[in-house]
Amino acid sequence: MINRRARGVQAYYGGLNAEEIARRHMVEAGLDILAQRLRTPYGEIDLLVADENWIIGVEVKSRATLRDGADALAPRQAERLMASFGYVLETRPEWCRPNTRFDVIVVDREGQARRIMDALRLT
């Protein structure tokens, strides 16, 4: 049986791996990485990406299957993410673009990624 600490370490490194897969996914989609694991007073944004028209906050979720992550954001977490995103837009005007949204990328244990665009507006 895996003890609690070992599970925590395993989850941490699994999350880092999922974030790297998500980062590559966004680069392949033609987006520039502005920041990774961006800390704000309200919480952390896993990825902040942009092109000339969009700035996109990204929450990365590691799940057993892609289907498991579709409702992975609790309302309170969504509120924290939006507060963090708003803070970034206020304090980093050079990153602002005409359009904004927040996506979720779910990464399964096989390393497959599913991007849910504008996920927070859908909740």
C-alpha positions, 0 to 999 in steps of 0.5 A: 500500500502506498502511504499518504506522502508517497501518493502526494509526491506521485500526484505532484510529479504527475501534475508537472508531467501533465503541465508539460504535455499541456504546454507542448499542446498549446505551442503546437496550437501556435500559441506563445507561452507567457508564463507557467505556474504563475502565482498571484495573491489569489492563486496560481495559473498553470499556463498563460498563453497568447497569440495576437488576438487572445490571452488565455489562462489555462488550468491543467487537470491530470485525470485517469481518463479524459472524460473524468476531467470535464467537470474537474473544476469546483465553483470555488476553484473557478472563482479563484482562477478568474480572480487570478486571471483578472489580477494578471490582466490588471498588473501586466497590461503588456500581456493584454489582448483584445480577447480573453478566455480561460481553457482547461486541458485534461491530460489522461494517464496515457498522456492524451490531452483534451482542451476545453475552450472557454471552460469557465464561461461554460460553468 
